[in-house]
């Protein structure tokens, strides 16, 4: 598993998935900070070979597809194969379940 997080220019009109500045990653032992070109190479190597974790995977996938269109097939394959895990969705599901349990009391 590798956790990733883009830092990007600001989201705005016409920039739902803004240009990435860098990509940070952590694999449980090692960590790194990659520039734009290194990010593309890193993702090309790791998509579909290892599970990718992101807090807002929609954003990370959108930035990747928008700014590295040559990786779009790899991104969609990784999604189809359950190789991209979104902690934001997981958190929302857990919070929803907790609220239901609290309301039962």
N, CA, C and O atoms as CSV, one atom per row, in Angstrom:
chain,resi,resn,atom,element,x,y,z
A,1,UNK,N,N,0.829,-1.187,0.000
A,1,UNK,CA,C,0.000,0.000,0.000
A,1,UNK,C,C,0.874,1.251,0.000
A,1,UNK,O,O,1.926,1.316,0.637
A,2,UNK,N,N,0.390,2.229,-0.738
A,2,UNK,CA,C,1.064,3.528,-0.768
A,2,UNK,C,C,0.004,4.610,-0.611
A,2,UNK,O,O,-0.970,4.645,-1.363
A,3,UNK,N,N,0.193,5.485,0.356
A,3,UNK,CA,C,-0.680,6.642,0.532
A,3,UNK,C,C,-0.126,7.797,-0.290
A,3,UNK,O,O,1.079,8.045,-0.292
A,4,UNK,N,N,-1.013,8.501,-0.988
A,4,UNK,CA,C,-0.583,9.642,-1.804
A,4,UNK,C,C,-1.424,10.871,-1.485
A,4,UNK,O,O,-2.545,10.766,-0.987
A,5,UNK,N,N,-0.860,12.034,-1.782
A,5,UNK,CA,C,-1.574,13.293,-1.615
A,5,UNK,C,C,-0.951,14.338,-2.531
A,5,UNK,O,O,0.241,14.631,-2.433
A,6,UNK,N,N,-1.766,14.899,-3.422
A,6,UNK,CA,C,-1.306,15.996,-4.272
A,6,UNK,C,C,-1.382,17.313,-3.522
A,6,UNK,O,O,-2.288,17.524,-2.716
A,7,UNK,N,N,-0.440,18.190,-3.784
A,7,UNK,CA,C,-0.557,19.610,-3.503
A,7,UNK,C,C,-0.716,20.236,-4.882
A,7,UNK,O,O,0.011,19.895,-5.815
A,8,UNK,N,N,-1.666,21.150,-5.004
A,8,UNK,CA,C,-1.975,21.687,-6.330
A,8,UNK,C,C,-2.219,23.184,-6.260
A,8,UNK,O,O,-2.265,23.783,-5.186
A,9,UNK,N,N,-2.374,23.773,-7.452
A,9,UNK,CA,C,-2.839,25.147,-7.516
A,9,UNK,C,C,-4.267,25.158,-6.979
A,9,UNK,O,O,-4.841,24.096,-6.740
A,10,UNK,N,N,-4.841,26.327,-6.788
A,10,UNK,CA,C,-6.168,26.435,-6.200
A,10,UNK,C,C,-7.258,25.936,-7.144
A,10,UNK,O,O,-7.168,26.082,-8.363
A,11,UNK,N,N,-8.277,25.350,-6.553
A,11,UNK,CA,C,-9.474,24.974,-7.295
A,11,UNK,C,C,-10.225,26.256,-7.607
A,11,UNK,O,O,-10.326,27.140,-6.757
A,12,UNK,N,N,-10.749,26.363,-8.816
A,12,UNK,CA,C,-11.495,27.555,-9.188
A,12,UNK,C,C,-12.293,27.316,-10.446
A,12,UNK,O,O,-12.373,26.189,-10.936
A,13,UNK,N,N,-12.890,28.384,-10.977
A,13,UNK,CA,C,-13.648,28.274,-12.215
A,13,UNK,C,C,-12.762,27.695,-13.313
A,13,UNK,O,O,-11.685,28.219,-13.596
A,14,UNK,N,N,-13.217,26.637,-13.912
A,14,UNK,CA,C,-12.448,26.000,-14.981
A,14,UNK,C,C,-11.284,25.170,-14.471
A,14,UNK,O,O,-10.525,24.618,-15.268
A,15,UNK,N,N,-11.129,25.071,-13.161
A,15,UNK,CA,C,-10.021,24.291,-12.596
A,15,UNK,C,C,-10.532,23.433,-11.438
A,15,UNK,O,O,-10.106,23.592,-10.294
A,16,UNK,N,N,-11.450,22.523,-11.758
A,16,UNK,CA,C,-11.960,21.610,-10.738
A,16,UNK,C,C,-10.836,20.687,-10.277
A,16,UNK,O,O,-10.736,20.332,-9.102
A,17,UNK,N,N,-9.994,20.308,-11.240
A,17,UNK,CA,C,-8.811,19.506,-10.942
A,17,UNK,C,C,-7.591,20.310,-11.380
A,17,UNK,O,O,-7.091,20.132,-12.491
A,18,UNK,N,N,-7.114,21.197,-10.504
A,18,UNK,CA,C,-6.033,22.106,-10.881
A,18,UNK,C,C,-4.692,21.396,-11.082
A,18,UNK,O,O,-4.495,20.244,-10.696
A,19,UNK,N,N,-3.807,22.131,-11.692
A,19,UNK,CA,C,-2.463,21.629,-11.988
A,19,UNK,C,C,-1.752,21.222,-10.691
A,19,UNK,O,O,-1.728,21.980,-9.722
A,20,UNK,N,N,-1.171,20.008,-10.689
A,20,UNK,CA,C,-0.443,19.587,-9.488
A,20,UNK,C,C,0.888,20.320,-9.349
A,20,UNK,O,O,1.543,20.653,-10.337
A,21,UNK,N,N,1.262,20.559,-8.111
A,21,UNK,CA,C,2.566,21.145,-7.804
A,21,UNK,C,C,3.529,20.019,-7.439
A,21,UNK,O,O,4.656,19.965,-7.931
A,22,UNK,N,N,3.064,19.115,-6.562
A,22,UNK,CA,C,3.899,17.993,-6.134
A,22,UNK,C,C,3.004,16.874,-5.610
A,22,UNK,O,O,1.803,17.059,-5.413
A,23,UNK,N,N,3.602,15.729,-5.394
A,23,UNK,CA,C,2.897,14.571,-4.857
A,23,UNK,C,C,3.714,14.019,-3.696
A,23,UNK,O,O,4.893,13.702,-3.851
A,24,UNK,N,N,3.080,13.908,-2.533
A,24,UNK,CA,C,3.765,13.266,-1.409
A,24,UNK,C,C,3.262,11.832,-1.320
A,24,UNK,O,O,2.119,11.542,-1.676
A,25,UNK,N,N,4.118,10.943,-0.845
A,25,UNK,CA,C,3.742,9.541,-0.729
A,25,UNK,C,C,4.385,8.924,0.506
A,25,UNK,O,O,5.406,9.396,1.006
A,26,UNK,N,N,3.747,7.844,0.983
A,26,UNK,CA,C,4.249,7.111,2.141
A,26,UNK,C,C,3.837,5.659,1.981
A,26,UNK,O,O,2.675,5.369,1.697
A,27,UNK,N,N,4.779,4.746,2.162
A,27,UNK,CA,C,4.473,3.322,1.989
A,27,UNK,C,C,4.551,2.527,3.289
A,27,UNK,O,O,4.585,1.297,3.262
A,28,UNK,N,N,4.578,3.214,4.411
A,28,UNK,CA,C,4.674,2.545,5.695
A,28,UNK,C,C,6.083,2.537,6.246
A,28,UNK,O,O,6.281,2.382,7.451
A,29,UNK,N,N,7.052,2.701,5.382
A,29,UNK,CA,C,8.460,2.756,5.791
A,29,UNK,C,C,9.157,3.977,5.216
A,29,UNK,O,O,9.894,4.677,5.910
A,30,UNK,N,N,8.914,4.214,3.956
A,30,UNK,CA,C,9.584,5.304,3.241
A,30,UNK,C,C,8.570,6.360,2.850
A,30,UNK,O,O,7.376,6.087,2.727
A,31,UNK,N,N,9.070,7.579,2.654
A,31,UNK,CA,C,8.228,8.695,2.252
A,31,UNK,C,C,8.967,9.515,1.211
A,31,UNK,O,O,10.192,9.444,1.104
A,32,UNK,N,N,8.226,10.283,0.455
A,32,UNK,CA,C,8.872,11.111,-0.550
A,32,UNK,C,C,7.999,12.267,-0.980
A,32,UNK,O,O,6.797,12.298,-0.717
A,33,UNK,N,N,8.625,13.211,-1.643
A,33,UNK,CA,C,7.955,14.368,-2.208
A,33,UNK,C,C,8.451,14.497,-3.640
A,33,UNK,O,O,9.645,14.675,-3.878
A,34,UNK,N,N,7.529,14.408,-4.589
A,34,UNK,CA,C,7.892,14.340,-6.003
A,34,UNK,C,C,7.382,15.559,-6.764
A,34,UNK,O,O,6.286,16.053,-6.502
A,35,UNK,N,N,8.194,16.038,-7.712
A,35,UNK,CA,C,7.734,17.132,-8.566
A,35,UNK,C,C,6.761,16.572,-9.612
A,35,UNK,O,O,6.460,15.378,-9.604
A,36,UNK,N,N,6.278,17.427,-10.500
A,36,UNK,CA,C,5.254,17.001,-11.484
A,36,UNK,C,C,5.713,15.824,-12.336
A,36,UNK,O,O,4.995,14.831,-12.455
A,37,UNK,N,N,6.880,15.919,-12.918
A,37,UNK,CA,C,7.360,14.847,-13.804
A,37,UNK,C,C,7.618,13.559,-13.015
A,37,UNK,O,O,7.273,12.470,-13.473
A,38,UNK,N,N,8.209,13.682,-11.858
A,38,UNK,CA,C,8.452,12.509,-11.016
A,38,UNK,C,C,7.139,11.861,-10.581
A,38,UNK,O,O,7.049,10.639,-10.464
A,39,UNK,N,N,6.123,12.694,-10.342
A,39,UNK,CA,C,4.812,12.177,-9.943
A,39,UNK,C,C,4.223,11.288,-11.018
A,39,UNK,O,O,3.702,10.210,-10.732
A,40,UNK,N,N,4.310,11.743,-12.251
A,40,UNK,CA,C,3.777,10.962,-13.375
A,40,UNK,C,C,4.493,9.626,-13.476
A,40,UNK,O,O,3.846,8.593,-13.652
A,41,UNK,N,N,5.804,9.628,-13.369
A,41,UNK,CA,C,6.582,8.388,-13.442
A,41,UNK,C,C,6.248,7.458,-12.278
A,41,UNK,O,O,6.096,6.250,-12.463
A,42,UNK,N,N,6.134,8.030,-11.078
A,42,UNK,CA,C,5.824,7.255,-9.877
A,42,UNK,C,C,4.468,6.568,-10.020
A,42,UNK,O,O,4.340,5.372,-9.758
A,43,UNK,N,N,3.466,7.325,-10.432
A,43,UNK,CA,C,2.132,6.755,-10.583
A,43,UNK,C,C,2.094,5.716,-11.698
A,43,UNK,O,O,1.423,4.692,-11.570
A,44,UNK,N,N,2.799,5.970,-12.771
A,44,UNK,CA,C,2.866,5.005,-13.868
A,44,UNK,C,C,3.426,3.670,-13.389
A,44,UNK,O,O,2.958,2.611,-13.809
A,45,UNK,N,N,4.415,3.720,-12.522
A,45,UNK,CA,C,5.025,2.502,-11.974
A,45,UNK,C,C,4.130,1.781,-10.981
A,45,UNK,O,O,4.137,0.551,-10.921
A,46,UNK,N,N,3.352,2.537,-10.193
A,46,UNK,CA,C,2.644,1.936,-9.064
A,46,UNK,C,C,1.158,1.673,-9.268
A,46,UNK,O,O,0.598,0.802,-8.601
A,47,UNK,N,N,0.505,2.400,-10.169
A,47,UNK,CA,C,-0.908,2.118,-10.419
A,47,UNK,C,C,-1.042,0.681,-10.894
A,47,UNK,O,O,-0.302,0.240,-11.773
A,48,UNK,N,N,-1.967,-0.033,-10.324
A,48,UNK,CA,C,-2.252,-1.441,-10.656
A,48,UNK,C,C,-1.213,-2.423,-10.139
A,48,UNK,O,O,-1.368,-3.628,-10.340
A,49,UNK,N,N,-0.167,-1.956,-9.484
A,49,UNK,CA,C,0.824,-2.857,-8.895
A,49,UNK,C,C,0.738,-2.878,-7.374
A,49,UNK,O,O,1.223,-3.808,-6.729
A,50,UNK,N,N,0.121,-1.849,-6.807
A,50,UNK,CA,C,0.019,-1.724,-5.352
A,50,UNK,C,C,-1.253,-0.936,-5.043
A,50,UNK,O,O,-1.674,-0.099,-5.842
A,51,UNK,N,N,-1.863,-1.197,-3.896
A,51,UNK,CA,C,-3.038,-0.427,-3.509
A,51,UNK,C,C,-2.629,1.015,-3.224
A,51,UNK,O,O,-1.620,1.275,-2.567
A,52,UNK,N,N,-3.432,1.943,-3.730
A,52,UNK,CA,C,-3.206,3.364,-3.529
A,52,UNK,C,C,-4.261,3.865,-2.559
A,52,UNK,O,O,-5.447,3.582,-2.726
A,53,UNK,N,N,-3.834,4.608,-1.545
A,53,UNK,CA,C,-4.733,5.169,-0.549
A,53,UNK,C,C,-4.666,6.689,-0.651
A,53,UNK,O,O,-3.583,7.268,-0.738
A,54,UNK,N,N,-5.841,7.331,-0.640
A,54,UNK,CA,C,-5.900,8.791,-0.661
A,54,UNK,C,C,-7.107,9.226,0.159
A,54,UNK,O,O,-8.119,8.527,0.200
A,55,UNK,N,N,-7.001,10.370,0.806
A,55,UNK,CA,C,-8.142,10.834,1.601
A,55,UNK,C,C,-9.282,11.306,0.701
A,55,UNK,O,O,-10.449,11.157,1.063
A,56,UNK,N,N,-8.973,11.857,-0.438
A,56,UNK,CA,C,-10.002,12.260,-1.401
A,56,UNK,C,C,-9.594,11.703,-2.755
A,56,UNK,O,O,-9.081,12.426,-3.608
A,57,UNK,N,N,-9.823,10.428,-2.939
A,57,UNK,CA,C,-9.365,9.735,-4.146
A,57,UNK,C,C,-9.971,10.325,-5.415
A,57,UNK,O,O,-9.345,10.275,-6.474
A,58,UNK,N,N,-11.173,10.881,-5.327
A,58,UNK,CA,C,-11.773,11.525,-6.503
A,58,UNK,C,C,-10.867,12.651,-6.980
A,58,UNK,O,O,-10.636,12.803,-8.180
A,59,UNK,N,N,-10.354,13.438,-6.042
A,59,UNK,CA,C,-9.466,14.547,-6.405
A,59,UNK,C,C,-8.157,14.016,-6.986
A,59,UNK,O,O,-7.715,14.476,-8.039
A,60,UNK,N,N,-7.541,13.060,-6.312
A,60,UNK,CA,C,-6.261,12.522,-6.800
A,60,UNK,C,C,-6.420,11.895,-8.184
A,60,UNK,O,O,-5.583,12.108,-9.061
A,61,UNK,N,N,-7.481,11.131,-8.380
A,61,UNK,CA,C,-7.725,10.520,-9.694
A,61,UNK,C,C,-8.020,11.586,-10.745
A,61,UNK,O,O,-7.523,11.508,-11.869
A,62,UNK,N,N,-8.826,12.577,-10.382
A,62,UNK,CA,C,-9.165,13.644,-11.321
A,62,UNK,C,C,-7.952,14.452,-11.755
A,62,UNK,O,O,-7.796,14.762,-12.936
A,63,UNK,N,N,-7.096,14.792,-10.804
A,63,UNK,CA,C,-5.867,15.528,-11.137
A,63,UNK,C,C,-4.989,14.674,-12.048
A,63,UNK,O,O,-4.440,15.171,-13.032
A,64,UNK,N,N,-4.859,13.405,-11.723
A,64,UNK,CA,C,-4.020,12.512,-12.530
A,64,UNK,C,C,-4.549,12.406,-13.958
A,64,UNK,O,O,-3.788,12.556,-14.914
A,65,UNK,N,N,-5.841,12.151,-14.105
A,65,UNK,CA,C,-6.433,11.987,-15.441
A,65,UNK,C,C,-6.357,13.281,-16.240
A,65,UNK,O,O,-6.083,13.260,-17.440
A,66,UNK,N,N,-6.602,14.409,-15.572
A,66,UNK,CA,C,-6.599,15.705,-16.258
A,66,UNK,C,C,-5.207,16.115,-16.716
A,66,UNK,O,O,-5.043,16.612,-17.830
A,67,UNK,N,N,-4.206,15.912,-15.869
A,67,UNK,CA,C,-2.880,16.444,-16.168
A,67,UNK,C,C,-1.890,15.400,-16.683
A,67,UNK,O,O,-0.822,15.749,-17.184
A,68,UNK,N,N,-2.239,14.136,-16.560
A,68,UNK,CA,C,-1.426,13.053,-17.111
A,68,UNK,C,C,-2.364,12.121,-17.894
A,68,UNK,O,O,-2.554,10.969,-17.505
A,69,UNK,N,N,-2.948,12.613,-18.993
A,69,UNK,CA,C,-3.950,11.816,-19.707
A,69,UNK,C,C,-3.434,10.461,-20.179
A,69,UNK,O,O,-4.225,9.549,-20.421
A,70,UNK,N,N,-2.131,10.321,-20.311
A,70,UNK,CA,C,-1.569,9.032,-20.717
A,70,UNK,C,C,-1.730,7.971,-19.627
A,70,UNK,O,O,-1.517,6.785,-19.877
A,71,UNK,N,N,-2.109,8.403,-18.413
A,71,UNK,CA,C,-2.320,7.466,-17.306
A,71,UNK,C,C,-3.797,7.151,-17.078
A,71,UNK,O,O,-4.128,6.394,-16.165
A,72,UNK,N,N,-4.696,7.724,-17.898
A,72,UNK,CA,C,-6.116,7.552,-17.608
A,72,UNK,C,C,-6.564,6.091,-17.630
A,72,UNK,O,O,-7.378,5.689,-16.798
A,73,UNK,N,N,-6.058,5.304,-18.552
A,73,UNK,CA,C,-6.433,3.887,-18.592
A,73,UNK,C,C,-5.962,3.161,-17.331
A,73,UNK,O,O,-6.687,2.328,-16.787
A,74,UNK,N,N,-4.763,3.471,-16.870
A,74,UNK,CA,C,-4.255,2.859,-15.642
A,74,UNK,C,C,-5.099,3.249,-14.429
A,74,UNK,O,O,-5.363,2.418,-13.560
A,75,UNK,N,N,-5.521,4.510,-14.374
A,75,UNK,CA,C,-6.353,4.964,-13.258
A,75,UNK,C,C,-7.681,4.212,-13.261
A,75,UNK,O,O,-8.108,3.704,-12.224
A,76,UNK,N,N,-8.335,4.138,-14.420
A,76,UNK,CA,C,-9.629,3.454,-14.488
A,76,UNK,C,C,-9.488,1.958,-14.225
A,76,UNK,O,O,-10.363,1.358,-13.602
A,77,UNK,N,N,-8.408,1.353,-14.688
A,77,UNK,CA,C,-8.166,-0.064,-14.386
A,77,UNK,C,C,-7.981,-0.271,-12.882
A,77,UNK,O,O,-8.515,-1.222,-12.311
A,78,UNK,N,N,-7.222,0.624,-12.243
A,78,UNK,CA,C,-7.002,0.519,-10.801
A,78,UNK,C,C,-8.325,0.668,-10.049
A,78,UNK,O,O,-8.578,-0.060,-9.089
A,79,UNK,N,N,-9.161,1.600,-10.480
A,79,UNK,CA,C,-10.475,1.759,-9.855
A,79,UNK,C,C,-11.324,0.510,-10.049
A,79,UNK,O,O,-11.929,0.012,-9.100
A,80,UNK,N,N,-11.366,0.007,-11.278
A,80,UNK,CA,C,-12.153,-1.199,-11.582
A,80,UNK,C,C,-11.696,-2.404,-10.773
A,80,UNK,O,O,-12.498,-3.271,-10.426
A,81,UNK,N,N,-10.404,-2.452,-10.477
A,81,UNK,CA,C,-9.840,-3.599,-9.758
A,81,UNK,C,C,-9.735,-3.384,-8.247
A,81,UNK,O,O,-9.111,-4.181,-7.546
A,82,UNK,N,N,-10.342,-2.317,-7.752
A,82,UNK,CA,C,-10.337,-2.065,-6.311
A,82,UNK,C,C,-8.971,-1.751,-5.750
A,82,UNK,O,O,-8.695,-2.051,-4.588
A,83,UNK,N,N,-8.108,-1.151,-6.555
A,83,UNK,CA,C,-6.740,-0.849,-6.125
A,83,UNK,C,C,-6.592,0.569,-5.570
A,83,UNK,O,O,-5.516,0.946,-5.106
A,84,UNK,N,N,-7.680,1.361,-5.619
A,84,UNK,CA,C,-7.640,2.725,-5.077
A,84,UNK,C,C,-8.651,2.800,-3.943
A,84,UNK,O,O,-9.831,2.499,-4.122
A,85,UNK,N,N,-8.174,3.203,-2.784
A,85,UNK,CA,C,-8.969,3.236,-1.559
A,85,UNK,C,C,-9.103,4.682,-1.095
A,85,UNK,O,O,-8.106,5.390,-0.950
A,86,UNK,N,N,-10.344,5.117,-0.863
A,86,UNK,CA,C,-10.607,6.494,-0.456
A,86,UNK,C,C,-10.979,6.547,1.016
A,86,UNK,O,O,-12.031,6.042,1.408
A,87,UNK,N,N,-10.130,7.151,1.833
A,87,UNK,CA,C,-10.419,7.238,3.260
A,87,UNK,C,C,-11.547,8.226,3.549
A,87,UNK,O,O,-12.194,8.127,4.592
A,88,UNK,N,N,-11.794,9.173,2.651
A,88,UNK,CA,C,-12.898,10.124,2.849
A,88,UNK,C,C,-14.246,9.407,2.755
A,88,UNK,O,O,-15.136,9.644,3.572
A,89,UNK,N,N,-14.394,8.537,1.765
A,89,UNK,CA,C,-15.623,7.753,1.633
A,89,UNK,C,C,-15.761,6.815,2.818
A,89,UNK,O,O,-16.844,6.686,3.389
A,90,UNK,N,N,-14.671,6.159,3.191
A,90,UNK,CA,C,-14.703,5.255,4.338
A,90,UNK,C,C,-15.128,5.988,5.607
A,90,UNK,O,O,-15.942,5.484,6.381
A,91,UNK,N,N,-14.573,7.175,5.813
A,91,UNK,CA,C,-14.915,7.971,6.990
A,91,UNK,C,C,-16.393,8.341,6.985
A,91,UNK,O,O,-17.047,8.270,8.025
A,92,UNK,N,N,-16.930,8.734,5.834
A,92,UNK,CA,C,-18.344,9.099,5.744
A,92,UNK,C,C,-19.238,7.902,6.066
A,92,UNK,O,O,-20.239,8.044,6.768
A,93,UNK,N,N,-18.883,6.739,5.560
A,93,UNK,CA,C,-19.668,5.538,5.845
A,93,UNK,C,C,-19.636,5.193,7.334
A,93,UNK,O,O,-20.668,4.878,7.926
A,94,UNK,N,N,-18.449,5.253,7.933
A,94,UNK,CA,C,-18.338,4.962,9.364
A,94,UNK,C,C,-19.122,5.978,10.186
A,94,UNK,O,O,-19.812,5.603,11.134
A,95,UNK,N,N,-19.027,7.248,9.838
A,95,UNK,CA,C,-19.758,8.280,10.581
A,95,UNK,C,C,-21.265,8.067,10.471
A,95,UNK,O,O,-21.993,8.229,11.451
A,96,UNK,N,N,-21.728,7.707,9.283
A,96,UNK,CA,C,-23.146,7.436,9.081
A,96,UNK,C,C,-23.594,6.266,9.957
A,96,UNK,O,O,-24.647,6.338,10.589
A,97,UNK,N,N,-22.822,5.212,9.999
A,97,UNK,CA,C,-23.156,4.049,10.806
A,97,UNK,C,C,-23.164,4.395,12.300
A,97,UNK,O,O,-24.049,3.959,13.036
A,98,UNK,N,N,-22.191,5.168,12.737
A,98,UNK,CA,C,-22.119,5.576,14.148
A,98,UNK,C,C,-23.340,6.397,14.535
A,98,UNK,O,O,-23.908,6.198,15.609
A,99,UNK,N,N,-23.753,7.334,13.653
A,99,UNK,CA,C,-24.914,8.161,13.944
A,99,UNK,C,C,-26.160,7.298,14.069
A,99,UNK,O,O,-26.990,7.547,14.943
A,100,UNK,N,N,-26.312,6.286,13.213
A,100,UNK,CA,C,-27.467,5.385,13.297
A,100,UNK,C,C,-27.460,4.641,14.619
A,100,UNK,O,O,-28.508,4.487,15.246
A,101,UNK,N,N,-26.298,4.177,15.050
A,101,UNK,CA,C,-26.217,3.445,16.307
A,101,UNK,C,C,-26.512,4.365,17.486
A,101,UNK,O,O,-27.172,3.942,18.435
A,102,UNK,N,N,-26.042,5.607,17.454
A,102,UNK,CA,C,-26.308,6.546,18.534
A,102,UNK,C,C,-27.803,6.883,18.617
A,102,UNK,O,O,-28.343,7.047,19.711
A,103,UNK,N,N,-28.465,6.984,17.466
A,103,UNK,CA,C,-29.880,7.314,17.437
A,103,UNK,C,C,-30.743,6.181,17.990
A,103,UNK,O,O,-31.875,6.423,18.409
A,104,UNK,N,N,-30.230,4.951,17.999
A,104,UNK,CA,C,-30.979,3.817,18.537
A,104,UNK,C,C,-31.051,3.846,20.047
A,104,UNK,O,O,-31.968,3.268,20.630
A,105,UNK,N,N,-30.094,4.511,20.701
A,105,UNK,CA,C,-30.057,4.530,22.174
A,105,UNK,C,C,-31.188,5.295,22.789
A,105,UNK,O,O,-31.276,5.388,24.013
